[in-house]
Amino acid sequence: MTDQEKETLRLTQEAAEAYFHEKYGVEVEFTKHKLSPPDLAHTVGFNGHIKNNEEEQVFILVNYDDYTIEAASVPEDLPPKK
């Protein structure tokens, strides 16, 4: 993995963690990631779970050009933070 790819992963992971914290008030742990080839998409997908609860699975897709969230999946019973 190149230094640029490592930096991309670090920044997109920070954006993903911030999204779950701001929108749902939870901290997450990512266990897998997939960096899309640039000719296909400019995204990184992260799979993981809510901290201290491996059964509460999450997924998020982050655009690595502008660090926007393109899609996210959380457990059905997880309400958005008010």
Salt bridges, closest charged atoms under 4 A:
GLU7 OE2 - ARG10 NH2 2.71
GLU14 OE2 - ARG10 NH1 2.66
GLU27 OE1 - LYS51 NZ 3.27
GLU29 OE1 - HIS49 NE2 3.98
ASP65 OD2 - HIS42 ND1 2.70
